[in-house]
Amino acid sequence: MTEHVDRSEPEPAAAPAGSAVTPADAADAARLVAFGLQPKLQPARDQEYTELLRRYREDPAFARLADAVATGLGLVVLEVSPRAGMAVTAAEDSVFAVRMGDYARRTAADSGDRFLHGLAHLAVAGLAFPRPEDLADDTYIGRVTVNGVDAFVRQACRRLEERAEEQGENTDPATDAPGLEAAWRIWARRSATGATKDARRPAASTTGIVAKALAFLTDSGFLQRTGDDSGGTYRTTARYQLQVRDLAGTAALTELLELGVVPVTDGTAGLLPADDTEDLELVAEAGLPFHS
């Protein structure tokens, strides 16, 4: 007598009560991601946002659903917390990604200045968070000014020129030379303030480029404007700290910090000799928080 073997598919185990994803759950997850795409919105000022953040932290199934919604939109979740809200950044292939070429075309007539705009963003990040411990400390707040960032870059330019002269390199490359290396030299030759008939700051001046970068970062919820001194003063937000922390390993940011330009609390900068910088190379089109 042969034993009967039941080869039918086993019935799936019954889902625990309350674990089934409903359209309402999906809507709530999408709503949370939508809040995350409003970077200037403070969770403490919106009860619904606060409640969705609490649910994300306490309900793993809801957290996975919200993460999946973000992933489907080409977003990377950096942190979900009361201090930062749902902090997201765009993946390189995301429809939400901002590219340096597009940004430069919106802010300047000459799209060739995109390297200078990238350098401005790179300098803001380096000046705001100059040390690894600054990025690691959730309570740290960086402060920058328009004039301070411009001075920061110009001191770095002088340090790079000194290095090039020591190594016998060409210190005056063509203006249209590609890459961030050329941007350092172009920045040094560009007027800091320029002049207009109505005393406004020209957009193509280096302080104009820095001001555009800081205004963009403010509109994106990365900085908060705190005053008008030194061309405009700003403080960093938790969201910007997370963004820079995510991109801190880039070679271009390392290059800038290794030059020894050391910031102080008022957003200005001072230059100290740097050690062991000979082998570092600048990376073309580096800029924060953009994709090339």
VOGU-3710 file (C-alpha; in Angstrom, 3 decimals, decimal comma):
1> mtehvdrsep> 0,000/0,000/0,000  1,560/3,276/-1,122  1,377/6,392/0,968  -0,543/9,279/-0,588  1,556/12,424/-0,996  -0,325/15,659/-1,184  1,505/17,791/-3,785  -0,934/20,669/-3,730  0,394/24,121/-2,839  0,245/24,800/0,907
11> epaaapagsa> -2,105/27,536/1,955  -0,310/30,716/2,971  -0,227/31,414/6,653  -2,811/33,809/7,799  -1,449/37,341/8,064  -1,353/38,741/11,548  -4,218/41,028/12,338  -3,542/44,578/11,180  -0,540/43,684/8,974  -2,285/43,985/5,608
21> vtpadaadaa> -1,371/47,150/3,718  -4,420/49,224/2,914  -4,833/52,077/0,426  -5,001/54,386/3,435  -1,589/53,135/4,594  -0,127/53,738/1,151  -1,613/57,229/1,106  -0,119/57,991/4,519  3,301/56,725/3,423  3,174/58,865/0,295
31> rlvafglqpk> 2,054/61,803/2,424  5,105/61,382/4,651  7,411/61,357/1,622  5,629/64,466/0,345  6,390/66,173/3,658  10,017/65,147/3,203  10,046/66,917/-0,159  9,164/70,180/1,614  12,537/70,708/3,270  11,673/74,041/4,885
41> lqpardqeyt> 8,717/72,524/6,731  9,471/71,967/10,406  7,854/68,800/11,862  7,151/70,570/15,156  4,914/73,034/13,301  2,707/70,438/11,610  0,718/67,962/13,680  0,091/65,551/10,807  3,801/65,480/9,928  4,705/64,833/13,565
51> ellrryredp> 2,203/61,971/13,790  3,460/60,330/10,583  7,043/60,548/11,857  5,973/58,870/15,101  4,218/56,142/13,138  7,334/55,605/10,994  9,463/55,095/14,089  6,985/52,832/15,891  5,500/50,787/13,038  8,147/48,826/11,060
61> afarladava> 5,657/47,818/8,348  4,715/51,444/7,757  8,392/52,432/7,737  9,124/49,839/5,044  6,175/51,106/3,016  7,333/54,724/3,232  10,878/53,683/2,289  9,497/51,831/-0,729  7,541/54,886/-1,849  10,690/57,006/-1,574
71> tglglvvlev> 12,728/54,429/-3,491  10,134/54,309/-6,244  10,480/58,072/-6,644  14,256/57,836/-6,903  14,847/59,216/-3,416  17,292/58,071/-0,748  16,141/58,357/2,859  18,953/59,888/4,921  17,172/60,070/8,269  13,709/60,095/9,769
81> spragmavta> 13,621/61,916/13,076  11,884/64,776/14,904  14,890/67,038/14,293  15,232/66,494/10,548  11,814/65,210/9,591  11,936/62,785/6,684  15,232/63,886/5,172  15,581/62,618/1,615  18,035/63,250/-1,191  17,623/62,513/-4,872
91> aedsvfavrm> 19,409/59,580/-6,453  21,359/60,343/-9,604  18,608/59,026/-11,908  15,742/60,626/-9,979  13,387/63,134/-11,560  14,087/65,252/-8,459  17,852/65,387/-9,057  19,264/68,864/-9,701  22,231/68,895/-12,058  24,943/71,505/-11,883
101> gdyarrtaad> 24,644/72,394/-15,577  20,915/73,122/-15,191  21,508/75,081/-11,996  24,225/77,187/-13,620  22,029/77,952/-16,638  19,264/79,181/-14,324  21,613/81,397/-12,341  24,007/82,750/-14,982  24,040/83,675/-18,630  27,251/81,710/-19,141
111> sgdrflhgla> 26,714/78,000/-18,508  30,505/77,641/-18,608  30,466/79,085/-15,090  28,978/75,825/-13,799  32,383/74,902/-12,372  32,408/78,110/-10,338  28,914/77,414/-9,039  29,994/73,897/-8,123  33,023/75,287/-6,347  30,829/77,693/-4,363
121> hlavaglafp> 28,661/74,828/-3,106  31,718/72,758/-2,310  33,214/75,647/-0,334  30,007/76,229/1,636  29,987/72,575/2,688  33,654/72,628/3,640  33,352/75,865/5,596  30,174/74,800/7,384  31,520/71,389/8,469  35,334/71,470/8,390
131> rpedladdty> 35,968/68,543/10,748  34,612/64,969/10,834  33,431/65,525/14,399  31,294/68,440/13,212  29,415/66,133/10,868  29,096/63,436/13,520  27,703/65,798/16,180  23,948/66,179/15,709  23,972/69,326/17,850  26,637/71,104/15,772
141> igrvtvngvd> 25,481/74,167/13,828  27,744/75,593/11,138  27,717/79,282/10,237  28,772/80,863/6,960  28,666/84,273/5,303  28,801/85,326/1,666  32,057/87,218/2,115  33,500/84,479/4,299  32,903/81,797/1,672  34,456/83,979/-1,023
151> afvrqacrrl> 37,513/84,632/1,189  37,670/80,906/1,960  37,892/80,034/-1,745  40,380/82,785/-2,527  42,729/81,607/0,210  42,441/78,070/-1,128  43,237/79,434/-4,605  46,407/81,044/-3,286  47,418/77,796/-1,588  46,865/75,859/-4,827
161> eeraeeqgen> 48,858/78,387/-6,838  51,741/78,150/-4,373  51,701/74,376/-4,713  51,629/74,565/-8,504  54,584/76,960/-8,537  56,537/74,665/-6,222  55,909/71,746/-8,576  56,675/73,784/-11,704  53,141/73,514/-13,081  51,320/76,025/-15,295
171> tdpatdapgl> 49,640/78,474/-12,937  47,654/80,264/-15,638  45,675/77,706/-17,667  43,178/78,705/-20,332  39,932/80,123/-18,995  37,907/77,424/-20,758  40,030/74,565/-19,413  37,701/71,817/-18,150  37,417/70,586/-14,600  37,405/71,950/-11,116
181> eaawriwarr> 41,172/72,575/-11,210  40,572/75,351/-13,748  37,714/76,700/-11,634  40,086/77,514/-8,786  42,218/79,697/-11,074  39,215/81,291/-12,816  37,762/82,166/-9,419  40,991/83,912/-8,409  40,870/86,072/-11,536  37,152/86,879/-11,251
191> satgatkdar> 36,122/90,115/-9,523  34,762/89,599/-6,014  32,094/92,294/-6,264  32,188/93,906/-9,703  30,184/97,049/-10,242  26,703/97,977/-11,474  25,068/101,345/-11,975  22,614/100,771/-9,128  25,216/99,291/-6,721  23,762/95,803/-6,964
201> rpaasttgiv> 26,049/92,778/-6,754  26,640/91,358/-10,280  25,547/87,739/-10,602  28,820/86,835/-12,351  31,009/88,175/-9,538  32,297/85,600/-7,079  30,248/87,011/-4,197  27,250/86,967/-6,548  27,868/83,287/-7,271  28,199/82,547/-3,542
211> akalafltds> 25,021/84,505/-2,779  23,138/82,440/-5,377  24,421/79,231/-3,826  23,408/80,269/-0,314  19,993/81,433/-1,497  19,449/78,103/-3,252  20,475/76,166/-0,145  18,143/78,319/1,950  15,210/77,706/-0,407  16,052/73,985/-0,246
221> gflqrtgdds> 15,875/73,931/3,558  19,614/73,375/4,010  20,400/76,798/5,471  18,586/79,524/7,388  19,391/83,178/6,826  20,164/84,929/10,102  21,328/88,412/9,078  22,796/90,761/6,488  26,330/91,175/7,835  29,262/90,224/5,576
231> ggtyrttary> 27,025/89,994/2,528  24,534/87,731/4,311  24,887/85,331/7,254  23,490/81,798/7,414  23,306/78,836/9,766  23,089/75,180/8,810  20,095/72,921/9,373  19,969/69,256/10,366  19,012/68,406/6,794  22,151/70,042/5,383
241> qlqvrdlagt> 24,321/68,235/7,916  22,843/64,934/6,741  23,370/65,880/3,083  27,024/66,811/3,596  27,577/63,770/5,801  26,296/61,587/2,963  28,730/63,183/0,494  31,666/63,857/2,796  33,849/61,147/1,273  34,160/62,911/-2,088
251> aaltellelg> 37,740/63,591/-3,103  37,023/67,230/-3,943  35,749/68,038/-0,462  38,740/66,238/1,027  41,036/68,282/-1,213  39,503/71,534/-0,030  39,736/70,698/3,665  43,265/69,323/3,370  44,458/72,691/2,086  44,296/73,853/5,700
261> vvpvtdgtag> 41,732/76,636/5,375  40,318/76,693/8,899  37,007/78,447/9,664  36,074/80,253/12,838  32,648/80,730/14,382  31,672/83,894/12,510  31,876/82,220/9,094  35,159/83,829/8,036  38,290/81,835/7,301  41,995/81,718/8,042
271> llpaddtedl> 44,771/79,768/6,354  47,166/77,355/8,022  49,880/75,251/6,353  48,609/71,893/5,136  50,407/68,563/5,450  50,573/65,670/2,994  48,445/67,255/0,266  50,682/66,573/-2,703  48,925/63,421/-3,867  45,352/64,746/-3,753
281> elvaeaglpf> 43,588/65,513/-7,014  40,596/67,736/-7,630  37,514/66,133/-9,108  35,797/67,679/-12,127  32,300/69,099/-11,639  32,253/68,421/-7,919  29,462/70,317/-6,240  26,983/69,894/-3,425  24,224/68,865/-3,455  24,240/68,213/-7,193
291> hs> 24,791/65,368/-9,621  27,176/65,819/-12,529
//
